[in-house]
Amino acid sequence: MTNICSDLKSSGADIAKFSGHDLTRWLDEPAADEIASVRGFVVSGVAVCDDDLRRIRMASWAPVLTVVVRKDLKQTLRWLSAGADDVLPLPTHGREIVARIDAVWRRSQGEEKGVRKGRLTVFADGSDPQIDGETFCLPRRERNILEYLVANAGRRMSKRQVFEALYGPLATGVDDYVIESHVSKLRRRLRQRLGHDVIDCRRRLGYCFVG
């Protein structure tokens, strides 16, 4: 699992690692904002527990991938029945895991074409947004913030909520003030192309996509 964590980090993913007991405790008393911020679950170990897979599936609709030393048909069918979306054998690179998680999200959304807000179209599969039908390239963090705010359009999201959606609920070594910098740059880029602000920023209250 250590190599998988390293691969995921090198692929740009933000991760939180749980032991079986800690995972159970977290899932039994989850915070709604924490669960909503999870992009996917990767379950690995000598003995993958069916009950853990069921708990995860009951708590979240995020993709669940099981990574095992060697695939066995009987076990694979059991894990898929318990809630896993895919079972992968080692070695599996973190980039493949991220790609498979994204693929599950796309399928679950019916290959959604994107959410259109005026001249802006935003996608939920990691693709760059479009303005007037043309690709509008953004740094990954800013793109993720835009996706999150558009998914919650009309609702004011606190700086902490945006931070947890971006870095995960258990991120360490990063201050949530970094969000102010990301949002400021994102607003400036959008304003330069659209001619007006589509993200309303209120000090101490947070951010709201207004279109």
Disulfide bonds with the S-S distance in Angstrom:
none
